[in-house]
């Protein structure tokens, strides 16, 4: 009888650790080609085409299609895939697939659920309809340009390539740079797509932090993935003698791209950069005032990256100080030469552990953000609250390190009394519920509100684990969104009470909901403020007893027509003004909340609201000033003027916000 072996958990694939350029330097050639484990996909087809990704290798500039790599070919399985090569398109395909799958795995491990891409939205018979997008498409040779970007409209990542046109110690004219061979660029762009799948409204700039956060978060994921490769980590720790505050590859992104575009150094460096006057690398020191004068998204995002990387360094130093003391003993010159190999391995192990925890904290935090109008300060609250819920005992003082570093860089949320952990944590559902009932003098009904969710909202939950079918999970969550909407908008006064608890305006009275608020028709024919439940997703946290608990994260938003002219806004908000559904203003102002529901007790645990409701004229004015460049910043992600572009009829440009954002950076 033939014994059937179970499929392997991983397939081993070879990649460039950073990019091809480091293979041409003696110091880094030995660490720039590594083999990594990639989750085994049983039905992986040539391309590769799997459950999450579809690599399509067609080059429009030369009208050439390249033969797709078959990673199930026995020869390639035995050889750990195609050998690293700048000239072999099949290795290019393998490279984007392997790094993209590694990045996806980071998100699934942190969030405890299968990853989703943004839905495809179409208008059918006047109604919006969402469709499940199974695969993100990766085009290794999509554009002949110094660019690579995630396309929300195409549900794809387009990688560019370009010739080097000048000569220096890093570049040779006539050679070609492929962005699809940069580990950091691949991880960065896939993170854009994954974040867009969680927060599709985070590509709508409503304050200087929104697009900067998208860039910073993508850089953070790419940076900390460096620490998951042991040979690279040990090499860099040995070279820096364990001092990760000095210049190293671990804190740099996209070396080849940066040098080939004339920067003379990596595209970005979390710790510092080249001093133009001395030509030497120097560490950047925290400055609590620098954020107020920087508005370009990449430069502004670099401050958030620096704050998080500094938090990691604080934790690393605290966890390794004993190792340095033990190794040094009474010998003051113990660290003047190379570190002992055993000490290098121990330091690398601690650095890897710290980096992994910090990365997981950063990824888990995205579930605790408001659905729109993200700020760096709110992200700090998100990270702290998520980590507090996941691991109540802060072993290693990770949360304190984050708070300290953010404060040193001048990043803090508004409207809080202190930067203590408890003050930063988003309010619990019980706290908000108590405040609401006290407002209406109905504390005796608190028990009814608590039990109502259990009896009427989540009468069942589905299997939402990592082994679940992604389409089945998506369909289940779509039904749940509809059920929650019905409960909020069509239920009795308990549902309406929760709507107020969540910061929603569902009352149609003019003084509560101005005419510019988008409305919808109810079954009885009345017109009421529209509510959009555009996301429902599970996530994992750890209970006080150490068990893993599934929560449900639900994002709810409302929208309002905004006008660049304040006087026109007043006219449109006068009582009696009526809008058709296809009538829009100059821009859209959104508000809403993210709520966390415990699927076991089925009670609201956390309520994360935007700064104002949909009727908040002050918040509407803040967004207007930002878009028009009247708030101290240009309101301009692309040096073109958002307001001017919208007025000029160039709104189609914003269908590809990341293409424009990255094009600005590469020039």
C-alpha positions in Angstrom: 0.0 0.0 0.0 1.4 3.4 -1.0 1.7 5.9 1.8 0.5 9.4 0.9 2.7 12.1 2.3 1.0 15.4 3.4 1.9 18.4 1.3 4.8 20.5 2.7 4.0 23.7 4.7 6.4 25.8 2.6 8.2 25.9 -0.7 11.7 27.3 -0.7 12.4 30.1 -3.2 15.5 32.2 -3.9 15.4 36.0 -3.9 17.6 39.0 -3.7 17.6 40.1 -0.1 17.7 43.8 -1.1 18.3 44.3 -4.8 20.8 43.2 -7.5 23.2 46.1 -6.9 24.5 44.6 -3.6 25.6 41.5 -5.3 28.3 43.5 -7.1 30.0 44.6 -3.8 32.4 42.3 -2.1 31.1 43.2 1.4 27.5 42.4 0.7 27.6 39.8 -2.1 27.5 36.9 0.3 24.2 38.0 2.0 22.3 39.4 -1.0 21.0 36.0 -2.3 19.0 34.0 0.2 16.4 31.3 0.2 13.1 32.0 2.0 10.1 29.8 3.0 6.9 30.7 1.1 3.6 29.2 2.2 2.8 26.2 0.0 -0.1 26.6 -2.4 -1.3 23.3 -3.6 -3.0 24.5 -6.8 -0.3 27.0 -7.8 -0.3 27.5 -11.5 2.4 28.8 -13.9 2.7 32.6 -13.6 2.7 32.1 -10.7 -1.0 32.2 -10.1 -2.3 31.2 -6.7 -5.0 32.0 -4.2 -3.9 35.6 -3.5 -1.7 36.7 -6.5 -1.6 36.5 -10.3 1.7 37.4 -11.9 1.2 38.6 -15.5 4.4 39.2 -17.3 3.6 41.3 -20.3 5.7 44.3 -21.3 3.5 46.8 -23.2 6.5 49.0 -24.1 8.1 46.3 -26.2 4.9 44.3 -26.9 6.5 41.2 -25.4 5.0 38.5 -23.2 7.4 36.4 -21.2 6.9 32.7 -20.6 5.4 32.2 -17.1 7.5 30.3 -14.5 6.1 27.0 -13.2 7.3 26.7 -9.6 5.9 23.2 -9.4 8.3 22.0 -12.0 10.3 19.2 -10.3 13.6 20.6 -11.3 12.7 24.0 -9.8 11.4 22.4 -6.7 14.7 20.6 -6.2 16.7 23.8 -6.9 14.6 26.1 -4.6 13.3 27.9 -7.7 15.0 29.9 -10.4 18.5 31.2 -9.6 18.7 35.0 -8.9 19.2 36.8 -12.2 18.8 40.3 -13.5 18.3 39.0 -17.1 15.9 36.1 -16.5 12.2 37.2 -16.6 11.2 34.0 -14.9 13.3 34.9 -11.8 11.6 38.4 -11.9 8.2 36.6 -11.7 9.5 34.4 -8.8 10.9 37.4 -7.0 7.7 39.4 -6.9 5.6 36.3 -6.0 7.9 35.2 -3.1 8.2 38.7 -1.5 4.5 39.5 -1.9 3.5 36.2 -0.3 5.9 36.8 2.6 4.3 40.3 3.1 0.8 38.8 3.0 1.8 36.2 5.6 3.0 39.0 7.9 -0.5 40.6 7.9 -2.4 37.3 8.3 -0.2 36.3 11.2 -0.8 39.6 13.0 -4.5 40.0 12.3 -5.5 36.3 12.5 -7.6 36.4 9.4 -7.3 35.8 5.6 -6.2 38.8 3.7 -8.6 40.6 1.3 -8.1 43.1 -1.5 -10.5 46.0 -2.0 -13.8 45.0 -3.6 -14.5 45.8 -7.2 -17.4 48.3 -7.1 -19.8 48.8 -10.0 -23.1 50.7 -10.5 -25.9 48.5 -11.6 -29.4 49.9 -12.1 -28.4 53.0 -10.1 -27.1 51.0 -7.1 -23.6 50.3 -6.0 -22.6 46.7 -6.0 -19.5 45.1 -4.5 -17.7 42.1 -6.1 -15.1 39.9 -4.4 -11.5 40.3 -5.8 -9.7 37.0 -5.3 -6.3 37.9 -6.7 -4.0 41.0 -6.9 -2.3 41.2 -10.2 1.5 41.7 -10.3 3.0 43.1 -13.6 6.9 42.8 -13.3 7.5 44.8 -16.5 4.4 47.0 -16.8 6.0 50.4 -17.5 9.2 51.7 -18.9 9.6 54.4 -16.2 11.3 55.2 -12.9 8.2 54.2 -11.0 6.3 51.4 -9.4 2.9 51.7 -7.9 -0.2 50.0 -6.6 -3.3 50.7 -8.7 -6.6 50.6 -6.7 -8.7 50.8 -9.9 -6.8 47.9 -11.7 -6.4 45.9 -8.5 -2.8 45.5 -9.6 0.8 46.5 -8.9 2.7 47.8 -11.9 6.5 47.6 -11.7 8.6 49.8 -13.9 12.1 49.5 -15.3 14.5 52.2 -16.6 18.0 52.6 -18.0 20.7 54.3 -16.0 21.7 57.5 -17.8 24.7 58.8 -15.9 28.0 57.4 -14.5 29.4 57.5 -10.9 30.8 55.0 -8.4 27.4 53.3 -8.1 26.1 53.4 -11.7 27.1 52.3 -15.1 25.4 54.0 -18.1 23.2 51.7 -20.2 22.5 49.2 -17.4 18.8 48.7 -16.5 17.2 48.9 -13.1 14.2 46.7 -12.5 12.0 47.8 -9.6 10.5 44.2 -9.5 13.9 43.0 -8.3 13.9 45.3 -5.2 12.7 43.5 -2.1 11.8 46.8 -0.5 9.7 48.1 -3.4 7.8 44.9 -3.7 7.0 44.8 0.0 6.1 48.5 0.0 3.7 48.2 -2.9 2.0 45.1 -1.6 1.5 46.8 1.8 -0.2 49.6 0.0 -2.6 47.1 -1.5 -3.2 45.3 1.8 -3.8 48.5 3.7 -6.2 49.6 1.0 -8.0 46.3 1.5 -8.6 47.2 5.2 -9.0 51.0 4.8 -10.1 52.0 1.3 -10.8 55.6 2.5 -7.1 56.1 3.5 -6.2 57.2 0.0 -8.5 60.2 0.3 -6.4 63.1 1.6 -8.3 65.1 4.2 -5.3 66.2 6.3 -1.5 66.2 5.8 -1.1 62.8 7.6 -3.3 60.7 5.4 -1.2 60.0 2.4 2.0 60.3 4.5 0.6 57.5 6.7 0.1 55.2 3.6 3.7 55.8 2.7 5.1 55.4 6.2 3.2 52.3 7.0 4.4 50.7 3.7 8.0 51.6 4.6 7.6 50.2 8.1 6.5 46.8 6.8 9.3 46.7 4.2 12.0 47.8 6.8 11.1 45.3 9.5 11.0 42.4 7.0 14.8 42.9 6.8 15.0 41.5 10.4 13.3 38.2 9.4 16.4 37.1 7.4 19.0 35.7 9.9 22.0 35.8 7.7 21.5 39.5 6.8 20.8 40.4 10.4 23.9 38.7 11.8 26.0 40.2 9.0 24.8 43.8 9.8 25.1 43.3 13.6 28.6 42.1 13.2 29.5 45.0 10.9 28.0 47.6 13.3 29.3 45.8 16.4 25.7 45.5 17.6 25.1 49.3 17.4 21.9 49.5 15.3 21.9 53.3 15.6 24.8 53.5 13.1 24.4 53.3 9.4 23.3 49.9 8.2 21.3 48.2 5.5 18.7 47.3 8.1 17.4 50.9 8.2 17.6 51.6 4.5 15.1 51.1 1.7 15.6 50.6 -2.1 19.3 51.2 -2.3 19.6 50.6 -6.1 16.6 52.7 -7.0 17.9 55.6 -4.9 21.4 55.6 -6.3 20.2 55.1 -9.9 17.9 58.1 -9.7 20.7 60.4 -8.6 20.4 60.5 -4.8 23.7 58.8 -4.2 22.2 56.8 -1.4 19.2 54.6 -0.6 15.8 55.9 -1.5 15.0 56.4 2.2 16.8 55.8 5.5 14.9 55.5 8.8 17.8 56.7 10.9 19.6 59.4 9.0 21.2 60.3 5.7 24.1 61.9 3.9 25.2 65.3 5.1 25.4 67.4 1.9 28.2 69.5 3.2 30.5 66.7 4.6 29.4 63.9 2.3 29.2 61.6 5.4 26.3 59.7 6.8 24.9 61.1 10.1 22.1 60.0 12.4 19.0 62.2 12.5 18.1 63.4 16.0 14.5 63.5 17.2 12.9 67.0 16.8 9.5 67.6 18.4 8.9 70.6 16.1 9.9 69.2 12.7 6.4 67.8 11.9 4.9 71.3 11.7 7.0 72.3 8.7 7.0 69.2 6.5 4.0 68.3 4.3 5.2 66.3 1.3 3.9 62.8 2.0 7.2 60.9 1.7 9.1 63.4 3.9 6.3 63.7 6.4 5.9 59.9 6.5 9.6 59.5 7.1 9.0 61.2 10.5 6.5 58.5 11.5 9.0 55.8 10.3 11.8 57.4 12.4 9.6 57.4 15.5 8.7 53.8 15.2 12.2 52.7 14.3 13.5 54.7 17.3 11.0 52.9 19.5 12.4 49.6 18.2 16.0 50.8 19.0 15.0 51.7 22.6 13.6 48.3 23.1 16.6 46.6 21.5 19.0 48.5 23.7 17.1 47.6 26.8 16.9 43.9 26.0 20.6 43.6 25.0 22.3 45.8 27.6 22.9 42.7 29.8 24.6 40.8 26.9 27.0 43.7 26.4 27.8 43.9 30.0 28.4 40.2 30.3 30.6 40.1 27.2 32.6 43.1 28.3 33.2 42.0 31.9 36.1 44.1 33.2 37.7 44.5 29.7 37.0 48.1 28.5 38.4 47.3 25.0 36.2 44.2 24.5 34.2 45.8 21.6 37.0 47.5 19.7 37.3 44.6 17.3 34.8 42.2 15.8 32.1 40.8 18.1 32.4 37.1 19.1 30.2 35.0 16.8 28.2 33.7 19.7 27.4 37.2 20.9 26.5 38.2 17.3 24.0 35.3 17.2 22.5 36.3 20.5 22.2 40.0 19.5 20.6 39.0 16.2 18.1 36.8 18.0 17.0 39.6 20.3 16.9 42.1 17.4 14.7 39.7 15.4 12.4 39.1 18.3 12.0 42.9 19.0 11.5 43.7 15.3 8.9 41.0 14.9 6.9 42.3 18.0 7.1 45.9 16.8 5.9 44.9 13.3 3.1 42.9 14.7 2.0 45.8 16.9 2.1 48.2 13.9 0.0 45.8 11.7 -2.6 45.1 14.5 -3.0 48.8 15.0 -4.7 49.3 11.6 -7.8 47.6 12.9 -8.0 50.2 15.7 -8.0 53.3 13.4 -11.0 55.5 12.6 -12.3 54.6 9.1 -11.4 58.0 7.6 -9.1 61.0 8.2 -6.3 59.1 9.9 -3.6 61.1 11.7 -0.3 60.0 13.2 -1.6 60.7 16.7 -4.6 58.5 16.1 -2.3 55.8 14.9 -0.4 55.9 18.1 -3.7 55.4 20.0 -4.5 52.6 17.7 -1.2 50.8 18.3 -1.4 51.2 22.0 -5.0 50.1 22.3 -4.5 47.1 20.0 -1.5 45.9 22.0 -3.2 46.5 25.3 -6.1 44.3 24.2 -3.9 41.7 22.7 -1.3 41.5 25.5 -2.5 43.2 28.7 0.9 42.6 30.4 3.4 44.9 28.7 6.4 42.6 29.1 9.4 44.5 27.8 7.7 47.9 28.0 7.0 48.0 24.3 4.1 50.4 24.7 6.1 52.8 26.9 8.9 52.8 24.2 6.3 53.8 21.5 4.9 56.6 23.6 8.4 57.9 24.5 9.6 57.9 20.9 6.4 59.5 19.5 6.6 62.2 22.1 10.3 62.9 21.1 9.2 63.4 17.5 6.3 65.6 18.5 3.6 63.1 17.5 0.6 63.0 19.8 -3.2 62.9 19.4 -5.4 65.9 20.3 -8.1 65.9 23.0 -6.4 63.7 25.5 -5.3 64.6 29.1 -2.0 62.8 29.1 0.3 60.4 27.2 -0.3 57.6 29.6 -1.3 54.2 28.3 -4.8 54.3 29.8 -5.3 57.9 28.4 -4.2 56.9 24.9 -6.4 53.8 24.8 -9.6 54.3 22.8 -12.7 54.3 25.1 -14.5 51.0 25.8 -18.1 50.5 24.7 -19.1 50.4 28.3 -17.7 53.8 29.0 -19.4 55.4 26.0 -22.6 53.6 26.7 -22.7 54.8 30.3 -22.1 58.4 29.1 -24.9 58.2 26.6 -27.4 56.8 29.0 -26.5 59.3 31.7 -27.1 62.0 29.1 -30.6 60.9 28.7 -31.1 59.9 32.3 -31.8 56.3 31.4 -29.1 54.4 33.3 -31.8 51.8 34.3 -31.8 50.7 30.6 -28.0 49.9 30.5 -28.6 46.2 30.9 -31.1 46.1 28.0 -28.5 47.8 25.7 -25.8 45.3 26.6 -28.0 42.3 25.9 -29.5 43.6 22.7 -26.5 43.0 20.5 -26.4 39.3 21.6 -30.0 38.6 20.9 -30.4 40.6 17.7 -27.2 41.4 15.9 -24.9 38.4 15.9 -27.1 35.4 16.2 -24.4 33.3 14.6 -20.7 33.6 13.6 -18.9 31.7 10.9 -15.6 30.0 10.7 -13.3 33.0 9.9 -9.9 31.3 10.5 -6.8 31.3 8.3 -7.8 27.9 6.8 -11.2 29.2 5.7 -12.2 29.7 2.1 -11.7 33.4 1.4 -14.8 33.8 -0.8 -17.0 32.1 1.8 -15.6 34.4 4.5 -16.2 37.5 2.3 -19.8 36.4 1.6 -20.5 35.8 5.3 -19.1 39.2 6.2 -21.1 40.9 3.4 -24.3 39.4 4.9 -23.3 40.6 8.3 -22.8 44.1 7.0 -26.4 44.2 5.6 -27.7 42.8 8.9 -26.0 45.4 11.0 -27.2 48.2 8.7 -30.8 47.0 9.0 -30.4 46.8 12.8 -29.1 50.4 13.0 -31.5 52.0 10.5 -34.7 49.9 10.8 -34.6 48.6 14.4 -36.4 50.0 17.4 -35.0 52.7 19.7 -32.2 50.4 20.9 -30.6 50.4 17.5 -31.1 54.2 17.2 -29.5 54.6 20.6 -26.4 52.7 19.4 -26.3 54.9 16.3 -25.9 57.9 18.6 -23.3 56.0 20.6 -21.3 55.5 17.4 -21.5 59.2 16.5 -23.9 58.7 13.6 -26.7 61.1 12.6 -29.8 59.1 11.7 -32.4 61.7 12.7 -33.7 63.6 9.7 -34.3 66.9 11.5 -32.6 69.8 9.6 -30.6 71.0 12.6 -29.1 67.6 13.1 -28.5 66.7 9.5 -27.9 69.6 7.1 -29.3 69.2 3.5 -25.8 68.5 2.1 -25.6 65.2 4.0 -26.3 62.3 1.6 -29.6 60.7 2.2 -31.4 57.5 1.3 -35.1 56.5 1.0 -36.5 54.3 3.8 -39.2 51.6 3.2 -41.9 53.9 4.4 -41.0 56.5 1.8 -39.2 59.0 4.2 -35.8 60.3 3.4 -33.1 59.9 6.0 -29.3 60.4 6.3 -27.5 57.6 4.6 -25.2 55.3 6.6 -22.5 53.2 4.9 -21.2 50.0 6.6 -18.3 49.5 4.2 -16.3 47.0 6.2 -16.8 44.1 8.6 -13.8 41.8 9.4 -12.7 39.5 12.2 -9.5 40.0 14.2 -7.8 38.1 17.0 -6.8 39.3 20.5 -5.5 37.6 23.6 -7.7 37.4 26.7 -6.4 37.9 30.3 -6.2 34.1 30.6 -4.0 33.9 27.5 -6.6 32.5 25.2 -7.2 33.8 21.7 -10.5 35.6 21.2 -12.1 36.6 17.9 -13.5 40.2 17.7 -15.5 41.7 14.9 -14.3 45.0 13.5 -17.0 47.1 11.8 -16.5 50.4 10.1 -19.4 52.8 9.6 -19.3 56.1 7.7 -21.5 58.9 6.5 -20.8 61.5 3.8 -21.7 65.1 3.1 -21.3 67.4 0.1 -18.5 70.0 0.6 -17.9 73.2 -1.3 -14.7 75.2 -1.7 -16.6 78.5 -1.3 -17.9 78.8 2.3 -20.7 81.0 1.2 -21.9 78.4 -1.3 -21.7 75.9 1.5 -24.1 78.0 3.6 -26.5 78.4 0.7 -26.6 74.6 0.1 -27.1 74.0 3.8 -30.2 76.2 4.1 -33.3 74.4 5.2 -35.5 73.2 2.3 -32.6 72.6 -0.2 -33.1 69.2 -1.9 -30.4 67.2 -3.7 -30.7 64.5 -6.3 -28.5 61.4 -5.6 -26.3 62.2 -8.6 -25.7 65.8 -7.4 -22.3 66.2 -5.8 -20.3 69.1 -4.3 -16.7 70.1 -4.9 -15.4 67.4 -2.4 -16.8 64.8 -0.1 -16.5 65.2 3.7 -16.8 61.9 5.6 -17.1 61.0 9.3 -17.9 57.8 11.1 -16.5 55.2 13.5 -14.8 51.8 14.0 -16.4 49.5 16.5 -15.0 46.3 18.0 -17.5 43.6 19.0 -16.6 40.6 21.1 -18.1 37.6 19.2 -18.4 35.6 22.4 -20.2 38.0 24.7 -21.4 39.9 21.5 -21.0 43.3 23.3 -19.3 46.4 22.0 -15.7 46.6 23.4 -14.2 49.6 21.7 -15.6 52.7 19.9 -13.2 54.7 17.7 -14.9 57.8 16.3 -13.7 60.5 14.0 -13.1 64.0 15.5 -16.6 65.2 14.5 -20.0 63.9 13.2 -21.3 64.4 9.7 -23.0 67.6 10.9 -19.8 69.1 12.3 -19.2 72.4 10.4 -15.9 73.0 12.1 -14.5 69.6 10.9 -15.9 70.3 7.4 -14.2 73.7 7.4 -10.9 72.0 8.4 -11.0 69.7 5.5 -12.0 72.5 3.1 -9.0 74.6 4.3 -6.6 71.7 3.8 -7.9 70.9 0.3 -7.7 74.6 -0.6 -4.2 75.0 0.9 -5.4 77.6 3.5 -4.4 75.7 6.7 -0.7 76.3 6.7 0.1 73.4 4.3 -0.4 73.2 0.5 -3.1 70.5 0.9 -1.2 69.1 -2.0 0.3 65.6 -2.3 1.6 66.1 -5.8 2.7 69.7 -6.1 -0.3 70.3 -8.3 -3.0 71.4 -5.8 -5.8 69.1 -5.0 -8.4 71.8 -5.0 -7.2 73.3 -8.3 -7.1 69.9 -10.0 -10.6 69.1 -8.9 -11.9 72.5 -10.1 -10.1 72.0 -13.4 -11.8 68.7 -14.1 -8.7 66.4 -13.6 -10.4 64.2 -11.1 -9.5 61.2 -13.2 -5.9 61.7 -12.1 -6.9 60.6 -8.6 -8.0 57.2 -9.8 -4.3 56.4 -9.5 -3.2 58.3 -6.4 -0.2 56.1 -5.8 1.1 56.4 -9.4 1.2 60.2 -8.9 2.6 60.0 -5.4 5.5 57.8 -6.5 6.1 59.7 -9.7 6.6 62.8 -7.6 9.2 61.0 -5.5 11.2 59.5 -8.5 11.6 62.9 -10.2 
